[in-house]
Amino acid sequence: MNKFRKTVLIILIAAVVTALAIGGYFIVRYNNTYIGKDAALSVAMDDAGIDSGMVYAVDVEFEKNRYSAWYEVDFEDHTSEYEYVINAADGKILSGNIKPQD
């Protein structure tokens, strides 16, 4: 193998290792920074006093802007529709709304 090929191979391997390290950092950072969709849903259902077996039409979406991050949690049971906004960093309820089903 000539010197040029060895140099290109070393540069290529270094670039791949660097890219994997950067990607891993952001995955770990996300997982350690935010509570997660399941925890946000659990906070909302606990506040509503509802067991997970009683809900359907569950929708949990992660949202963020430059300054904060939150989960929008929506679910229904047979009597009401629930809408919550949960702080993604600490799990505190930012807002909640319960509407009776029509």
JOMO-V737309 format. One record per helix or strand of 2 or more residues. SS is the DSSP state (@ for helix, = for strand). FROM is the first residue (numbers start at 1). LEN is the number of residues. If there is no record, write none. Layout:
<<SS FROM LEN> <SS FROM LEN>>
//
This chain:
<<@ 3 31> <@ 37 12> <@ 52 3> <= 56 9> <= 69 8> <= 80 8> <= 93 8>>
//
